[in-house]
Amino acid sequence: MTIQAMKPIKTTKNVDNTSSGAEEEQPLSPVARMFHESDSTVYIIVIIGFETQLNPEVIKANLGHTLLSQPRFCSLQVPDEKRGGELKWVRTVVDLDNHVKVPTLDPNMDSPDKFVEDYVCNLSKTGVSMSIPMWDLHLLNIKTSDAESVGILRVHHSLGDGTSLMTLFMSCTRKLSDPEALPSLPMNMKKKHGSSSGGFLQYFIKLFSVLLIYWNTFVDVVMFFITTFYLDDTKTPLKGPLGVGSTPRRIVHRTVSLEDIKLVKNAMNATVNDVMVGVTEAALSRNLNRKYGKMKKDTGGAEGHNNLPKNIRLRATHFVNLRPFLVNEDVSEMIKSSSKVKLGNLIGYVIFPFTIGLREDVLDHVRSAKATGKRKKATLEALYTYLMAKFFIKFFSAKWASFPTQTTLWYSNVPGPQEEVTCFGHQVAYVAPTCYGQPNALMIHAVSYVNKMKIIVSVDEGVVPDPHQICDDIEESLKLIKNAVIEKGLVDCYDY
């Protein structure tokens, strides 16, 4: 099959476009500098499965008017002696041979899936040289269990966050059903327009909502400082020690049904994120119960059904996209051209508690996640953590604004394309982004694509040696929660 290159899209000149050289010789933003700290040298790594073999020459030809239209993808990060060695962006000429790697592979190898997994693990042992722009792309023409070939994009987190990189990826894709059409945007990436009805009751509700947000923010800020200086998570088998940010990562992924997640979402009047957090909470409870049970057995104790210690404190650093708060941007306009995509790190985070325990009603995990999620939506905690990080980095040191090591895991949920797409003429089978270099031993990503949800687990194997088991637990927990919804009659028979 002949793969056609994606035609460049004609666009009008935009004086505000960052590709016009606005970032030339500009210092890195405070948040971008934070990703260069010793225990937070974070890379985003995106594993993309394709339904066809990859054509490296076609991909290289298209990178010139997509990724390389972004100044950060063709700029060095150079110390500025005038600013005490602070890093700045300096444009350079990009030699794609330094960035696009096409290894020669044995098509008859015993386990292609294990090879790709080991390949990604080996990438996590290194970084991209600062003598070139800090990204690279690895093209593996090898058939795995869920793809005909695999592309691995590695990007230093200082270039942009997950939302901006997903937007950039979507600008490089076209609908499989219509090669000239852009992919549809997930609903929660679109602008929302609220109504403005009047009346005393409406005014009172708005006033109460504002006061509630300020109160919740005050409580969360106090808890943030208590966590930073005192309150650590319980030392469970999932909690890593200090210093794990520099350790290699084992990255695995699993596909589950997005339709099953939506079934639970509709039945419980929740969001997709509520369901995924609830499923993750249930899965980690199962995983820890198994590990504590094994510990009891190994020490000669009785192995009971519930092996979990009481009052386990387990929290996630849950990342939040702040673009709706900080900028006025139309994502549908940006994806028309990759040069219009605004990269950068406009992310904050909230400290999200997980209730670890074996529930008699497995739906309580979703109810708990929904209640916590509703409260976290009525707070400015994410905006506060972003602004405080900028403040401390600008006036003190990036070490003062480092990510919390007191939590057990990092968690993120990113929406992807709603229909099947092609990238530079290659049909995409799945998209699996995650990170390495973070100061936590466990990270879980959830990314949707068409009617599937990809779960990506990134672990320090020295702390969490069973990432595949965590995927199994997530898959089994979703199945149990879905069955519980059906058995309790919370959905109409036509919904499944």
ABEGO torsion letter per residue (X at the ends): XBBBBBBBBBBBBBAABAAAGAABGBBBBAAAAAAABAAABBBBBBBBBBABBBBAAAAAAAAAABAAABAAAABBBBBBAAAGGBBBBBBBBBBAAAABBBBBBBAABABAAAAAAAAAAAAAABBBBAABBBBBBBBBBBBBAABABBBBBBBBAAAEBAAAAAAAAAAABBBAABAABBBBBBAAABBBBBBBBBEAAAAAAAAAAAAAAAAAAAAAAAAAAAAAAABBBBBBAABBBBGAAABBBBBBBBBBBAAAAAAAAAAAGBBAAAAAAAAAAAAAAAAAAAAAAAAAAAAGBBBBABABBBGBBBBBBBBBBAAAAABBBBAAAAAABAAABBBEBBBBBBBBBBBBEBBABAAAAAAAAAAAAAAAAABAAAAAAAAAAAAAAAABBAAAABBBAABABBBBBBBBBABBBBBGGBBBABBBBBBBGBABABBBBBBBBEABBBBBBBBBAAABABAAAAAAAAAAAAAAAAAAAAAAGABBAAAX
